[in-house]
Amino acid sequence: MGYNRVTPEIIAELVSIAGARNVLTGQDQMFPYSHDEVGEDKWRQMPEVVVKPENTRQIAQIMQLANRELIPVTPRGAGTGLAAGAVPFHGGIVLSLERLNRILELDRDNMFMVVEAGVTTGEVQRLAREEGFLYAGDPCSADSSFIGGNIATNAGGNKAVKYGVTSHHVYGLEVVLPQGDILNLGGKCVKDVTGYDLIHLLVGSEGTLGIVTKTYLKLLPRPQYNAVLLAPFKEMHEAIAVVPRVMKQSGIIPTSIEFMDNLCIRSAESFLERELPSHEAGAYIIIELESTTRVHLEQDMETVADLLVENGAMDVLVGDNPATQERIWKPRRVLAEALRVTSPVHSLEDIVVPMSEIPETVAEIQVIADRHHIKIACFGHAGDGNIHATLLKEGLTDTEWPMVRDRVLAEIYEKVYARGGTLSGEHGVGAKRKEALARFIDPTKLNLMRAIKKSFDPNLILNPGKVF
Ligand SMILES: Cc1cc2nc3c(=O)[nH]c(=O)nc-3n(C[C@H](O)[C@H](O)[C@H](O)COP(=O)(O)OP(=O)(O)OC[C@H]3O[C@@H](n4cnc5c(N)ncnc54)[C@H](O)[C@@H]3O)c2cc1C
């Protein structure tokens, strides 16, 4: 696709739309917008201009201009993505949603929050909590990621096992389409089958079909009581084998069921500069439980703790107040940053398999790691089969790393697909997994996705080079 360059005349037009303070052209100013949280240099690209519109109307005008001039536009939330989805590989305009950061309404009667796309997930969670509600979307990046970015990637996170992923909480959207039309979908109705479900086509479309500007989020009643259990296991295979057992045998759906291997425990320990309990363990399992009564919570805790011990847990530590819970959760939440410190060059993956396949999949990853003499740290959302296998460059030369990484990834993906899994559970395809997706996707699905893209974006100017 032949795109045009951003000229001084186009910059002048952008200034007249969004105001001079919202148009960045200096290399230093634009550098933070040249990458997301994917570590390697390969996944960086400077924009030609960064624009930070203040409202939906300005975004519509920018899209009309970009269409007329055939300039690529890359929407950007907080840039915490792990698939290089917000990186402008074709140059052009990076359109940052950071100024659309208003909470518009908290409707207590209907239990909805209406917010702009640039509000952080953590802010939505906090406000809901203060008002006695729960916003159940909970990626580990909640304190920094934007709700619009969560919608674009259909973010998962820690509570997906009980409450589902972001799409389960989104009932309405305001979206600017690639040619500049403003589209309103859904709202506060909890049922709506009036025509195609375009909301859930847009959720997870990774900024390739439209720019999300506003959303209606469903709130839930806040469970009054919760507890977090930390169970260290001597061996990784024992820890991971307990996950399907807890889900099947306990009769309880935990809010979260997470795991981290010894490499992760050690990385978190050195990142947090504090000794973690049983740090020699092969793996940790972290389980969060919630209930509306203290009695029920205590019964559930006992059932799950017994199951953990029967299946080999070395110990079960309980976090029953915000401070002790945070001490258990913190090492899990910081893992993406901690592994970056352990091995600045790495590849954080996002495979997902049916829950019953987790033990075999994790064992197969270890066999592949040993065969290629590479360290692979494993952690993730065990309750929903989502494994963040993280390949570390540590010990490999600059020449060996890309070859070993690609070979190892190809072997992991083969195993994952053979077990009924897929290559991304929550981070998305972006630019990073586009080639791998092309190898595994059903051609009929690919053609359908291309046709949908073309009908939303005939000039292919919105986030080109992503997904396919
Ligand atoms: C420490 C850490 C922990 C993480 N934990 C999790 C986790 O538990 N679960 C999980 O799912 N992810 C996790 N992530 C990944 C990341 O935080 C999520 O993908 C998040 O949803 C991205 O939001 P963002 O605002 O940073 O989006 P960005 O990174 O800015 O963009 C991501 C994609 O969305 C598009 N986009 C952004 N905003 C919009 C918009 N308003 N309209 C249209 N397109 C848009 C971009 O073009 C890009 O394709 C983690 C990342 C880090 C660094």
The ligand as an SDF file (V2000), in Angstrom:
LIG
                    3D

 53 58  0  0  0  0  0  0  0  0999 V2000
    3.1970   -5.2820   33.3510 C   0  0  0  0  0  0  0  0  0  0  0  0
    2.1430   -5.6350   32.3270 C   0  0  0  0  0  0  0  0  0  0  0  0
    1.1320   -6.5070   32.6860 C   0  0  0  0  0  0  0  0  0  0  0  0
    0.1460   -6.8400   31.7470 C   0  0  0  0  0  0  0  0  0  0  0  0
   -0.8600   -7.6820   32.1320 N   0  0  0  0  0  0  0  0  0  0  0  0
   -1.8490   -7.9740   31.2700 C   0  0  0  0  0  0  0  0  0  0  0  0
   -2.9140   -8.8550   31.6680 C   0  0  0  0  0  0  0  0  0  0  0  0
   -2.9580   -9.3530   32.7900 O   0  0  0  0  0  0  0  0  0  0  0  0
   -3.8770   -9.1050   30.7490 N   0  0  0  0  0  0  0  0  0  0  0  0
   -3.8660   -8.5570   29.5070 C   0  0  0  0  0  0  0  0  0  0  0  0
   -4.7900   -8.8090   28.7230 O   0  0  0  0  0  0  0  0  0  0  0  0
   -2.8640   -7.7410   29.1060 N   0  0  0  0  0  0  0  0  0  0  0  0
   -1.8660   -7.4330   29.9450 C   0  0  0  0  0  0  0  0  0  0  0  0
   -0.8420   -6.6050   29.5450 N   0  0  0  0  0  0  0  0  0  0  0  0
   -0.8350   -6.0520   28.1750 C   0  0  0  0  0  0  0  0  0  0  0  0
   -1.5210   -4.6630   28.0330 C   0  0  0  0  0  0  0  0  0  0  0  0
   -1.5020   -3.9480   29.2470 O   0  0  0  0  0  0  0  0  0  0  0  0
   -2.9410   -4.8050   27.5110 C   0  0  0  0  0  0  0  0  0  0  0  0
   -2.9020   -5.3260   26.1980 O   0  0  0  0  0  0  0  0  0  0  0  0
   -3.7470   -3.4900   27.5080 C   0  0  0  0  0  0  0  0  0  0  0  0
   -5.0920   -3.7710   27.2100 O   0  0  0  0  0  0  0  0  0  0  0  0
   -3.2070   -2.4560   26.5300 C   0  0  0  0  0  0  0  0  0  0  0  0
   -3.8030   -1.2010   26.8330 O   0  0  0  0  0  0  0  0  0  0  0  0
   -3.0850    0.1700   26.4300 P   0  0  0  0  0  0  0  0  0  0  0  0
   -4.0000    1.2800   26.7840 O   0  0  0  0  0  0  0  0  0  0  0  0
   -1.7290    0.2300   26.9850 O   0  0  0  0  0  0  0  0  0  0  0  0
   -3.0440   -0.0060   24.8410 O   0  0  0  0  0  0  0  0  0  0  0  0
   -1.8350    0.2250   23.8230 P   0  0  0  0  0  0  0  0  0  0  0  0
   -0.6730   -0.6190   24.1600 O   0  0  0  0  0  0  0  0  0  0  0  0
   -1.5940    1.6720   23.6470 O   0  0  0  0  0  0  0  0  0  0  0  0
   -2.5010   -0.3320   22.4750 O   0  0  0  0  0  0  0  0  0  0  0  0
   -2.8060   -1.6850   22.3240 C   0  0  0  0  0  0  0  0  0  0  0  0
   -3.5970   -1.8880   21.0140 C   0  0  0  0  0  0  0  0  0  0  0  0
   -4.8780   -1.2810   21.1140 O   0  0  0  0  0  0  0  0  0  0  0  0
   -5.0530   -0.2600   20.1310 C   0  0  0  0  0  0  0  0  0  0  0  0
   -5.7690    0.8210   20.8170 N   0  0  0  0  0  0  0  0  0  0  0  0
   -5.4450    1.4130   21.9920 C   0  0  0  0  0  0  0  0  0  0  0  0
   -6.3950    2.3000   22.3460 N   0  0  0  0  0  0  0  0  0  0  0  0
   -7.3360    2.2650   21.3720 C   0  0  0  0  0  0  0  0  0  0  0  0
   -8.5870    2.9330   21.1650 C   0  0  0  0  0  0  0  0  0  0  0  0
   -9.0600    3.8200   22.0420 N   0  0  0  0  0  0  0  0  0  0  0  0
   -9.2870    2.6380   20.0440 N   0  0  0  0  0  0  0  0  0  0  0  0
   -8.8300    1.7150   19.1540 C   0  0  0  0  0  0  0  0  0  0  0  0
   -7.6680    1.0670   19.2930 N   0  0  0  0  0  0  0  0  0  0  0  0
   -6.9400    1.3320   20.3940 C   0  0  0  0  0  0  0  0  0  0  0  0
   -3.6620    0.0830   19.6530 C   0  0  0  0  0  0  0  0  0  0  0  0
   -3.6690    0.5220   18.3040 O   0  0  0  0  0  0  0  0  0  0  0  0
   -2.9600   -1.2600   19.7960 C   0  0  0  0  0  0  0  0  0  0  0  0
   -3.2420   -2.0720   18.6740 O   0  0  0  0  0  0  0  0  0  0  0  0
    0.1860   -6.2790   30.4410 C   0  0  0  0  0  0  0  0  0  0  0  0
    1.2170   -5.4100   30.0880 C   0  0  0  0  0  0  0  0  0  0  0  0
    2.1920   -5.0950   31.0140 C   0  0  0  0  0  0  0  0  0  0  0  0
    3.2800   -4.1410   30.6110 C   0  0  0  0  0  0  0  0  0  0  0  0
  1  2  1  0
  2  3  1  0
  2 52  2  0
  3  4  2  0
  4  5  1  0
  4 50  1  0
  5  6  2  0
  6  7  1  0
  6 13  1  0
  7  8  2  0
  7  9  1  0
  9 10  1  0
 10 11  2  0
 10 12  1  0
 12 13  2  0
 13 14  1  0
 14 15  1  0
 14 50  1  0
 15 16  1  0
 16 17  1  0
 16 18  1  0
 18 19  1  0
 18 20  1  0
 20 21  1  0
 20 22  1  0
 22 23  1  0
 23 24  1  0
 24 25  2  0
 24 26  1  0
 24 27  1  0
 27 28  1  0
 28 29  2  0
 28 30  1  0
 28 31  1  0
 31 32  1  0
 32 33  1  0
 33 34  1  0
 33 48  1  0
 34 35  1  0
 35 36  1  0
 35 46  1  0
 36 37  1  0
 36 45  1  0
 37 38  2  0
 38 39  1  0
 39 40  1  0
 39 45  2  0
 40 41  1  0
 40 42  2  0
 42 43  1  0
 43 44  2  0
 44 45  1  0
 46 47  1  0
 46 48  1  0
 48 49  1  0
 50 51  2  0
 51 52  1  0
 52 53  1  0
M  END
$$$$
